Amino acid sequence: MDLEGCKAFYQEKIVQEMRANGLDPDRETPTYAWLSDHYRGFIAHLSRNFDLSPGDFYAEIGVPPYDDEDNSPFAFVDDQDTRQALESYLRELRDRQGRAESTVATRQSVLRRYVDTYQQVNDTDDLLSPLQSEQGSSEEKARVADTFDVLRQLDQTLNTHASRRKYVQEVRQFYQHRVDFGKADYDPTTRLERRFGWDSAPDWDNPALDADQIQSLYQTAETPADRLLVVGVCGWGLRPSEVCALHTRQLTLTPAEDDPEGPDPYIDFGEDDRKNGPGTVALLVGVEELESRIDDLHDEHGDDWNGYLLPSSSSKSGHISTETARRHFRDLAEEAGITVDGTTPTPKMGRRYWYTAYGAAVKRVAERFEDIAEEQGSKSAEVVLDNYLSKPERRRHRRDEMRDDLVGLFDS
């Protein structure tokens, strides 16, 4: 099934079984445990083919289908003040803070599940009244802890320290927002991780492609579009959605001498919403392939070319979809015989290589300045980097180190 087929399957099969099991698909999505018990293969299909968790899938297709007369995701919340506070918080994330839609959707999903569970456990969805005075803070902290007790039993995705800490942090952002703006006297999630024993450093399981695998991927790619996909994800650290939507207006391939970004060609995302990433990305590799791709598209489409590096005449957006990019990446990996921990890798694993290499480059730069730090009497090389090098100089050193890791990966 493609993504539309998955949506139809959800609406025609899963929704019906939810109703038969006493669940309300108009107000809720199934828990991970329920979905795993009834449709384990569907979860695997979402992960393998689209790199989507069930929660990501629900956000992608826009379920549950809220009532047309009230399209608020918190229409089920009876307490009007709480409901308005949640809606206002999400609006501020989106409109004032400019957070990515994916960030807002994730926060919304977490808060919906949290408030719904809080109501079931405590027989109220009034989150605000108990926060007006610290006099009753111990009781409210106990109610919040009871809620998380139930959440971790209902949701099998909360099965590691990392996932639990992340969930607490998502909920805490709402409470902290209330405290920061004087609308609450305290945050009831304070020290919650310690209370549950989740305060140890999580063991993050983030498998990544290695250099040899990336080189094999690139050599397997036969089309300029597939080669661009591999370079974009693994060599520039872009998300697949960003590679799909890459446009010539974002490219500066010949920077001016006084360009503040330095002499390297770069992508400028400008005012575009880029979650958890810098607004510009240096193109340390793949520039020749990029220029060749632009020339080929000019020759193929002439004045009719829309400027996208991965155009699509059948898509409303004008470029290929993220789903298509993931499928191409998976096909390349299968053709190259590449697996990570026994599974076919996703673009995310290629992007993790870039971030791993970048972190190592930053560390090497710091190590180069340890002797200078000692001579200056500084406690660490980071102090020297911050105090004695300008921002452009620090950036140049990091890029030079990073370039050494990337050169040779994308040779045919």
Secondary structure, 3 states (H helix, E strand, C coil): CCHHHHHHHHHHHHHHHHHHCCCCCCCCCCCHHHHHHHHHHHHHHHHHHHCCCHHHHHHHHCCCCCCCCCCCCCCCCCCHHHHHHHHHHHHHHHHHCCCCHHHHHHHHHHHHHHHHHHHHHHCCCCCCHHHCCHHHHHHHHHHHHHHHHHHHHHCCCCCCHHHHHHHHHHHHHHHHHHHHCCCCCCCCCCCHHHHHCCCCCCCCCCCCCCHHHHHHHHHHCCCHHHHHHHHHHHHCCCCHHHHHCCEHHHEECCCCCCCCCCCCCEEECCCCCCCCCCCEEECCCCHHHHHHHHHHHHHHHHHHCCCECCECCCCCCCECCHHHHHHHHHHHHHHHCCCECCECCCHHHHHHHHHHHHHHHHHHHHHHCHHHHHHHCCCCHHHHHHHHCCHHHHHHHHHHHHHHHHCCCCCC
